[in-house]
Amino acid sequence: MKTMRRSIILKMAAEAYELGLDVMSGRATRDENGRWLIDRHILDEWLQEHEGEDLVLILGSLEDNAPVQTRTCHTCGRDFTDLECPYCRASRIRLRGEP
C-alpha cells in the first residue's frame, strides 16, 4: 500500500479516537467457532455493545493499493492529499485557536 494512503487512514482513525469513538484496528480473522476477530477482539461482542444504535462503520484496508486522490481546496486553491487542507487548518488554528 502506498504510504500516503495508509497514513491518511491511520490519521482518520486517530481523529475518531480523539472524538471518543470506538476504534478497533488489527488483522481480521475467524476463530475456531467461526466468530470474527480483529486482533484478539471479538467483533460480535464489540458490535453488541451498540445494539439498537444508529452507527457508521468505516473499514479501511491498510493493504490495498488504491491511489490517493489529490484535491483542490475551495478556500485557498492549493492542492492537497490529506483529509483537509493543511494550510487552511494551520491558519484556522493560528487565528481562532481551534482545530
Secondary structure, 3 states (H helix, E strand, C coil): CCHHHHHHHHHHHHHHHHCCCCCCCCCEEECCCCCEEECCEEHHHHHHCCCCCCCCCCCCCCCCCCCCCCEECCCCCCEECCCCCHHHHHHHHHHHCCC
